[in-house]
């Protein structure tokens, strides 16, 4: 009986410690003329007229949707409470790659995430609406998307991260519908080059963005991440790079996100 009482006390305590709220926010994209679902996690402390909070955007990988992060790393609900932040998980469709497609008007996810969604979140929720209090991360396709958007829009995000990110898409001309977004690689190599994260390093001045990226040594994106790291070192661009055992798996991502959240929290606290 004592063990049962003890278990119930621990269970109730855990519920009181992590009581974040999960909502679905539907945002209309004018650029694509469609409604898009987004998971919003607010911490237990959140009040519309209370303290304004920092916001963390988490992007899903190919084949996922706005609910993917909740399935792959359920602890993000606890992290919202632990770090007192709002977490936003957009639906990037299964294979948008989070850029504006030059050949498909229904795929303008760079515009949607960086302009339409950010604006809607800041109007709907009590946020600290500046780049010192916005973070973005993602896994796989979402890892590419997080760095792609942050490199191009460091006025929107002051800190970013990527896990298992496809930071160079050119070695995969037949995979994940990228050719449907950018055209066939053999016919459009410059467009592919322009939309690969590894070729956007020129946008960084070493001061306008804090960022971290990591990849498992058994991941098929590992080589691209190593090449990005080496290029950044060569150009003296400050960054954090981590590689650890693991592949392109949920186990790797659910472990990685806890380091990203700590990294973001440190950045937010320094900005106060």
Secondary structure, 3 states (H helix, E strand, C coil): CHHHHHHHHHHHHHHHHCCCEEEEEEEEECCCCEEEEEEEEECCCCCCCCCCECEEEEECCCCCCCCHHHHHCCCHHHHHHHHCCEEEEECCCCCCCCCECCCCCCCEHHHHHHHHHHHHHHHHCCECCCHHHEEEEEECHHHHHHHHHHHHCCCCCCEEEEECCCCCCCCCCCCCCHHHHHCCHHHCHHHHHHCCHHHCHHHCCCCCCEEEEEEECCCCCHHHHHHHHHHHHHCCCCCEEEEECCCCCHHHHHHHHHHHHHHHHHHHHHCC
